[in-house]
Amino acid sequence: MGGRHIGSTYADGANTLKVPSSFVVDAALRYDLGQLTPQLEGARIGVSVSNLTDKRHTSSCVSAVNCYFGAGRVVTVQMDHRW
């Protein structure tokens, strides 16, 4: 588990509109399936979650009227095998 701090920035060249900072939490878990049975040796499964709390935050602004939200919660599941 970890976190990302996104620092505050300004949305305009005159530095009159400040975009606030934010903090999002990420987490990941991976398991070696070979621990269950020898037939699965080399196989792993994992899950990772970005923005675990699904916090709505502004990631950037290019002008006072053109801002973008950061990504919401993203869950990724993966399975791999090493020979």
C-alpha atoms as a printed R data frame, in Angstrom:
   type eleno elety resid chain resno       x       y       z
1  ATOM     1    CA   MET     A     1   0.000   0.000   0.000
2  ATOM     2    CA   GLY     A     2   1.209   3.460  -0.750
3  ATOM     3    CA   GLY     A     3   0.090   6.946  -1.518
4  ATOM     4    CA   ARG     A     4   0.647   9.679  -4.050
5  ATOM     5    CA   HIS     A     5   0.739  13.352  -3.218
6  ATOM     6    CA   ILE     A     6  -0.200  15.652  -6.072
7  ATOM     7    CA   GLY     A     7   1.060  19.123  -5.261
8  ATOM     8    CA   SER     A     8  -0.860  22.319  -5.839
9  ATOM     9    CA   THR     A     9  -0.385  24.196  -9.089
10 ATOM    10    CA   TYR     A    10  -1.682  27.334 -10.716
11 ATOM    11    CA   ALA     A    11  -4.230  27.219 -13.522
12 ATOM    12    CA   ASP     A    12  -3.250  30.467 -15.206
13 ATOM    13    CA   GLY     A    13  -0.145  32.383 -16.161
14 ATOM    14    CA   ALA     A    14  -0.888  35.175 -13.691
15 ATOM    15    CA   ASN     A    15  -0.986  32.690 -10.789
16 ATOM    16    CA   THR     A    16  -4.408  33.893  -9.647
17 ATOM    17    CA   LEU     A    17  -6.255  30.536  -9.685
18 ATOM    18    CA   LYS     A    18  -4.694  27.877  -7.509
19 ATOM    19    CA   VAL     A    19  -5.463  24.171  -7.994
20 ATOM    20    CA   PRO     A    20  -5.392  22.498  -4.556
21 ATOM    21    CA   SER     A    21  -3.109  19.602  -3.717
22 ATOM    22    CA   SER     A    22  -4.509  16.124  -3.143
23 ATOM    23    CA   PHE     A    23  -3.448  12.729  -1.844
24 ATOM    24    CA   VAL     A    24  -4.608   9.382  -3.236
25 ATOM    25    CA   VAL     A    25  -4.007   5.881  -1.877
26 ATOM    26    CA   ASP     A    26  -2.886   2.920  -4.009
27 ATOM    27    CA   ALA     A    27  -2.653  -0.758  -3.042
28 ATOM    28    CA   ALA     A    28  -1.391  -3.998  -4.575
29 ATOM    29    CA   LEU     A    29  -1.406  -7.662  -3.627
30 ATOM    30    CA   ARG     A    30   0.310 -10.575  -5.351
31 ATOM    31    CA   TYR     A    31   0.268 -14.286  -4.563
32 ATOM    32    CA   ASP     A    32   2.500 -17.116  -5.784
33 ATOM    33    CA   LEU     A    33   0.117 -19.924  -6.727
34 ATOM    34    CA   GLY     A    34   2.982 -22.422  -6.418
35 ATOM    35    CA   GLN     A    35   2.468 -22.158  -2.656
36 ATOM    36    CA   LEU     A    36  -0.861 -23.964  -3.099
37 ATOM    37    CA   THR     A    37   0.342 -26.895  -5.175
38 ATOM    38    CA   PRO     A    38   3.565 -27.814  -7.034
39 ATOM    39    CA   GLN     A    39   1.639 -28.046 -10.344
40 ATOM    40    CA   LEU     A    40   1.192 -24.269 -10.241
41 ATOM    41    CA   GLU     A    41   4.880 -23.480  -9.697
42 ATOM    42    CA   GLY     A    42   5.787 -20.275 -11.524
43 ATOM    43    CA   ALA     A    43   2.198 -19.011 -11.694
44 ATOM    44    CA   ARG     A    44   1.244 -15.815  -9.904
45 ATOM    45    CA   ILE     A    45  -1.938 -13.811  -9.544
46 ATOM    46    CA   GLY     A    46  -2.186 -10.208  -8.473
47 ATOM    47    CA   VAL     A    47  -4.542  -7.309  -8.065
48 ATOM    48    CA   SER     A    48  -3.715  -3.613  -7.877
49 ATOM    49    CA   VAL     A    49  -5.950  -0.659  -7.134
50 ATOM    50    CA   SER     A    50  -5.136   2.946  -8.000
51 ATOM    51    CA   ASN     A    51  -7.039   5.652  -6.110
52 ATOM    52    CA   LEU     A    52  -8.399   3.096  -3.640
53 ATOM    53    CA   THR     A    53 -10.821   5.529  -1.987
54 ATOM    54    CA   ASP     A    54 -12.096   6.785  -5.379
55 ATOM    55    CA   LYS     A    55 -11.258  10.352  -4.387
56 ATOM    56    CA   ARG     A    56 -12.375  12.972  -6.884
57 ATOM    57    CA   HIS     A    57  -9.483  15.335  -7.472
58 ATOM    58    CA   THR     A    58  -8.246  17.814 -10.049
59 ATOM    59    CA   SER     A    59  -5.136  16.538 -11.766
60 ATOM    60    CA   SER     A    60  -4.284  19.602 -13.841
61 ATOM    61    CA   CYS     A    61  -5.543  22.826 -15.382
62 ATOM    62    CA   VAL     A    62  -4.358  24.491 -18.567
63 ATOM    63    CA   SER     A    63  -6.463  27.620 -18.028
64 ATOM    64    CA   ALA     A    64  -9.014  29.001 -15.608
65 ATOM    65    CA   VAL     A    65 -11.821  27.228 -17.506
66 ATOM    66    CA   ASN     A    66 -10.046  24.086 -18.721
67 ATOM    67    CA   CYS     A    67  -9.299  21.661 -15.873
68 ATOM    68    CA   TYR     A    68  -9.110  17.858 -15.802
69 ATOM    69    CA   PHE     A    69 -10.116  15.427 -13.085
70 ATOM    70    CA   GLY     A    70  -7.704  12.706 -12.047
71 ATOM    71    CA   ALA     A    71  -8.597   9.085 -12.709
72 ATOM    72    CA   GLY     A    72 -11.105   7.469 -10.384
73 ATOM    73    CA   ARG     A    73 -10.587   4.044  -8.849
74 ATOM    74    CA   VAL     A    74  -8.916   1.632 -11.281
75 ATOM    75    CA   VAL     A    75  -8.685  -2.075 -10.436
76 ATOM    76    CA   THR     A    76  -6.292  -4.265 -12.417
77 ATOM    77    CA   VAL     A    77  -6.085  -8.039 -12.110
78 ATOM    78    CA   GLN     A    78  -3.173  -9.931 -13.624
79 ATOM    79    CA   MET     A    79  -2.029 -13.497 -13.877
80 ATOM    80    CA   ASP     A    80   1.343 -14.576 -15.192
81 ATOM    81    CA   HIS     A    81   3.577 -17.604 -15.400
82 ATOM    82    CA   ARG     A    82   7.356 -17.839 -15.392
83 ATOM    83    CA   TRP     A    83   8.982 -20.860 -17.001
